[in-house]
């Protein structure tokens, strides 16, 4: 289900967060594009689920970015964009 359709998602409301987290034992965030959001389904649930970890795809994105920055040609420019769904 797409939690973005709920106003409680973007407000990170604790009651909504508890309902989201209740059926689960742990949280794996594998969505690089949403990792920066302090929403119920990305940040809020980490308060109720242990362990809360990054997944393999998120780690791969971070490794790729680190490699591009560490070994990239200078001067460097980055154009970052995306689309909300």
ZIDA-V869194 format. One record per residue. N is the residue number from 1. RES is the residue in three letters. PSI is psi in whole degrees, -180 to 180 (999 if undefined). Layout:
BEGIN
n=N res=RES psi=PSI
n=N res=RES psi=PSI
END
This chain:
BEGIN
n=1 res=UNK psi=144
n=2 res=UNK psi=108
n=3 res=UNK psi=-14
n=4 res=UNK psi=-14
n=5 res=UNK psi=-8
n=6 res=UNK psi=129
n=7 res=UNK psi=-28
n=8 res=UNK psi=-24
n=9 res=UNK psi=-54
n=10 res=UNK psi=-23
n=11 res=UNK psi=-9
n=12 res=UNK psi=45
n=13 res=UNK psi=130
n=14 res=UNK psi=-39
n=15 res=UNK psi=-41
n=16 res=UNK psi=-42
n=17 res=UNK psi=-46
n=18 res=UNK psi=-41
n=19 res=UNK psi=-40
n=20 res=UNK psi=-44
n=21 res=UNK psi=-26
n=22 res=UNK psi=-46
n=23 res=UNK psi=1
n=24 res=UNK psi=159
n=25 res=UNK psi=-25
n=26 res=UNK psi=168
n=27 res=UNK psi=130
n=28 res=UNK psi=118
n=29 res=UNK psi=115
n=30 res=UNK psi=19
n=31 res=UNK psi=94
n=32 res=UNK psi=-41
n=33 res=UNK psi=-17
n=34 res=UNK psi=0
n=35 res=UNK psi=-23
n=36 res=UNK psi=-9
n=37 res=UNK psi=136
n=38 res=UNK psi=60
n=39 res=UNK psi=169
n=40 res=UNK psi=-43
n=41 res=UNK psi=-7
n=42 res=UNK psi=-41
n=43 res=UNK psi=-41
n=44 res=UNK psi=-45
n=45 res=UNK psi=-22
n=46 res=UNK psi=-18
n=47 res=UNK psi=-16
n=48 res=UNK psi=-14
n=49 res=UNK psi=124
n=50 res=UNK psi=126
n=51 res=UNK psi=158
n=52 res=UNK psi=117
n=53 res=UNK psi=165
n=54 res=UNK psi=148
n=55 res=UNK psi=179
n=56 res=UNK psi=-38
n=57 res=UNK psi=-40
n=58 res=UNK psi=-43
n=59 res=UNK psi=-40
n=60 res=UNK psi=-43
n=61 res=UNK psi=-45
n=62 res=UNK psi=-40
n=63 res=UNK psi=-42
n=64 res=UNK psi=-47
n=65 res=UNK psi=-41
n=66 res=UNK psi=-43
n=67 res=UNK psi=-40
n=68 res=UNK psi=-38
n=69 res=UNK psi=-42
n=70 res=UNK psi=-36
n=71 res=UNK psi=8
n=72 res=UNK psi=156
n=73 res=UNK psi=148
n=74 res=UNK psi=145
n=75 res=UNK psi=160
n=76 res=UNK psi=144
n=77 res=UNK psi=147
n=78 res=UNK psi=133
n=79 res=UNK psi=114
n=80 res=UNK psi=130
n=81 res=UNK psi=173
n=82 res=UNK psi=-175
n=83 res=UNK psi=137
n=84 res=UNK psi=140
n=85 res=UNK psi=999
END
